[in-house]
Amino acid sequence: MNDLVEYLSGLQAGSRSTPDGKPFLHEHRGELSLHFEPQAIQSRMLRDAPDELVLGYTKAMMAFLLFHPAPARIAMIGLGGGSMAKYCLRYLPSVDFTAIEIKEHDSIVDEGGGHAGMSALIDFVGQK
């Protein structure tokens, strides 16, 4: 529980949303989280292992690999924070991968390590 309190104290804990409504990043103990409001995490990545899935719901969404471990194609619509796209590109290099984000944001998100701009974590439209 103390970890949660410590984490939330680093955010704007009293606020329901950011003043400008734009997504923002919060770093805590080597984990970088994408938020659209302080109390809800959209995506999370480890600084030392950015291609790993951290949140339980992203792991659950990739559970189809248990039944079909070598898909020929993957199409992803709506990327959220992009952690599943990064995972697919890293661990399924032979897959024909297409990802489309359907909502534009005008924010610039700096993920660090050379990833900055409107497509760092969100607003990604790409095809491998």
C-alpha positions as CSV (number, residue, x, y, z in Angstrom):
1,M,0.0,0.0,0.0
2,N,2.9,2.4,0.7
3,D,4.1,1.9,-2.8
4,L,0.8,3.0,-4.2
5,V,0.7,6.1,-1.9
6,E,4.3,7.0,-2.9
7,Y,3.4,6.5,-6.6
8,L,0.3,8.7,-6.4
9,S,2.1,11.4,-4.4
10,G,4.3,11.9,-7.5
11,L,1.2,12.6,-9.6
12,Q,-1.3,15.4,-9.3
13,A,-3.2,13.2,-6.9
14,G,-6.0,15.7,-6.1
15,S,-6.8,16.4,-9.8
16,R,-9.3,14.4,-11.9
17,S,-7.5,15.3,-15.1
18,T,-4.7,17.4,-16.4
19,P,-5.6,21.1,-16.9
20,D,-5.1,20.9,-20.7
21,G,-6.5,17.3,-21.1
22,K,-3.3,16.1,-22.7
23,P,-1.6,12.8,-21.9
24,F,1.5,12.9,-19.7
25,L,4.2,10.6,-18.5
26,H,5.2,9.8,-14.9
27,E,8.4,7.9,-14.0
28,H,8.7,6.0,-10.8
29,R,11.3,3.4,-9.8
30,G,12.4,2.8,-13.4
31,E,8.9,2.4,-14.8
32,L,7.5,5.0,-17.2
33,S,3.7,5.3,-17.2
34,L,1.4,7.0,-19.7
35,H,-1.6,8.7,-18.2
36,F,-4.6,10.6,-19.6
37,E,-5.6,11.4,-16.0
38,P,-3.6,11.0,-12.8
39,Q,-5.6,8.1,-11.3
40,A,-5.6,5.9,-14.4
41,I,-2.6,4.3,-16.1
42,Q,-3.0,3.8,-19.9
43,S,0.3,2.1,-20.4
44,R,3.5,1.3,-18.6
45,M,7.0,0.3,-19.6
46,L,10.3,-0.6,-17.9
47,R,13.1,1.8,-18.8
48,D,15.5,-1.2,-18.8
49,A,13.2,-3.5,-20.8
50,P,10.9,-1.3,-22.9
51,D,9.6,-4.2,-25.1
52,E,8.3,-6.2,-22.1
53,L,4.7,-6.2,-21.1
54,V,4.2,-4.9,-17.6
55,L,0.5,-4.5,-17.0
56,G,-1.7,-7.5,-16.6
57,Y,-4.3,-6.5,-19.2
58,T,-1.6,-6.3,-21.9
59,K,-0.4,-9.7,-21.0
60,A,-3.9,-11.1,-21.1
61,M,-4.6,-9.5,-24.5
62,M,-1.5,-11.3,-25.9
63,A,-2.7,-14.6,-24.5
64,F,-3.8,-15.6,-28.0
65,L,-0.1,-16.6,-28.6
66,L,-0.7,-19.6,-26.3
67,F,-3.0,-21.0,-29.0
68,H,-1.4,-19.6,-32.1
69,P,2.3,-19.0,-31.3
70,A,3.4,-18.1,-34.8
71,P,0.7,-16.0,-36.5
72,A,1.4,-14.9,-40.1
73,R,-0.3,-11.5,-39.6
74,I,-1.3,-9.2,-36.8
75,A,-3.5,-6.1,-37.2
76,M,-3.9,-3.8,-34.3
77,I,-6.4,-1.0,-34.2
78,G,-6.1,1.5,-31.3
79,L,-2.8,1.3,-29.7
80,G,-3.2,3.1,-26.3
81,G,0.3,3.4,-25.0
82,G,1.9,1.1,-27.7
83,S,3.3,-1.5,-25.4
84,M,1.7,-4.4,-27.3
85,A,2.9,-3.0,-30.6
86,K,6.5,-2.8,-29.2
87,Y,6.2,-6.4,-27.9
88,C,5.0,-7.7,-31.2
89,L,7.7,-5.9,-33.2
90,R,10.4,-7.2,-30.8
91,Y,9.3,-10.8,-30.2
92,L,7.5,-11.6,-33.4
93,P,9.9,-10.3,-36.0
94,S,8.6,-12.5,-38.9
95,V,5.0,-11.4,-38.5
96,D,3.4,-9.1,-41.0
97,F,2.4,-6.4,-38.5
98,T,0.1,-3.5,-39.2
99,A,-1.0,-1.0,-36.5
100,I,-3.4,1.9,-36.9
101,E,-4.3,4.5,-34.3
102,I,-7.7,6.1,-35.0
103,K,-7.5,9.1,-32.8
104,E,-5.0,11.9,-33.2
105,H,-3.5,13.7,-30.3
106,D,-1.7,17.0,-30.7
107,S,0.7,16.2,-27.8
108,I,4.4,15.6,-28.0
109,V,5.3,12.7,-25.7
110,D,9.0,12.2,-24.9
111,E,9.7,8.5,-24.1
112,G,13.5,9.1,-23.9
113,G,16.1,6.9,-25.7
114,G,15.5,8.6,-29.0
115,H,11.7,8.2,-29.0
116,A,10.1,11.6,-29.0
117,G,7.3,13.1,-30.9
118,M,3.7,12.5,-31.7
119,S,4.3,8.8,-32.3
120,A,6.5,7.9,-29.4
121,L,3.8,6.1,-27.4
122,I,0.6,7.2,-29.1
123,D,-0.6,8.4,-32.5
124,F,1.3,5.6,-34.2
125,V,0.4,4.6,-37.7
126,G,2.8,2.1,-39.1
127,Q,3.4,-1.1,-41.0
128,K,6.4,-3.3,-40.6
